[in-house]
């Protein structure tokens, strides 16, 4: 996430932070590099200029504070300005005082609206908000079927052209292929909200139609939909990989619809960061969620303070703890901790369970990036292979239950059999057992109150 931006920005600030006194020339030189980094990250010129000017005004002539040199104070100034650029504070979703809460997901085709609808449903279901999905894209072939499959995985209700047709209304899917009228979609969504009420849903997520680009026909349909159903949230789903295009798209939707928030997708990819750093400043609409992976649980609330910390490689321990709380049951964690620090120690069954819990928390690179002091360059060099965990799982599952409970039984012939069963080299089995043994010893020492090294 923002690897290039993070690495270069941090390197520039480290050079400045090492100085005992910040002269105007030193600040100007550093800000010149920061300006270059932000522009290359696709942040708009106007926002970049305003950002560097505010930092310059606050940084020049900084008085020295006790135990804090001017360079460290500069890092704090840059952090605070990044927070302001990203939206200042976390903005939660708005919910109706009387359910259901209606949320329109809007955006261009290919931005990830349908998948985001399902991800949002997962989060709302976890929060006891009883979500209900509406397939309102009657133009794109298979859009309804895609949402239905996702709804089945999430185990939530769904309403689309199929139900609308069954209710004796307009065949919206067939009409859509011929050029459906906006009133057909508006009527269908109104019926869907009514059905959601019958099913005691508390939130209704409407997956609207997109286009390859902003056009009057799409905007007219969305405007009619907004007027008819009075949504509590209009969330723009934008692809962060498109950089400044995402900002232009956000401005277009905001001017026509008045979006209440943004969901940035594919933030776990090679995003340069320009979209995240520019959208709020250009539109005033807060980023409410970010997509950080392909899994249906890979949607995180956006927090400007914590994101600024991650960009400056200060980590996000709170985010790491929250993710752990969402994916790992407290009783499982406590049982594993007791077993790992006991006299006998953890076995390979426990190891497999712990590994699966880590997998549920998301990609390993993302988790490491949330730890303070782990920089983007080090993560890049580490080259964490996502297949590695699958290989480890295959090796452990190729063992008998008795072998998993008693790792000391694994002699040469057993290891050869396990390697053959897992389809991996014997060297990988040996390497895994060596790492497991080291980890088990470390956990035992920690249980006795000793240092883990």
PyMOL commands that set and color helices and strands:
alter all, ss='L'
color gray80, all
select helices_A, chain A and resi 3-17+24-40+45-59+70-86+113-126+143-154+161-166+172-178+182-198+216-229+240-242+244-257+274-283+304-311+317-327+330-340+348-360+364-368+376-382+386-397+401-405+407-409+412-422+426-447
alter helices_A, ss='H'
color red, helices_A
select strands_A, chain A and resi 101-106+131-136+157-159+203-208+233-239+261-265+287-291+299-301
alter strands_A, ss='S'
color yellow, strands_A
deselect
rebuild
show_as cartoon
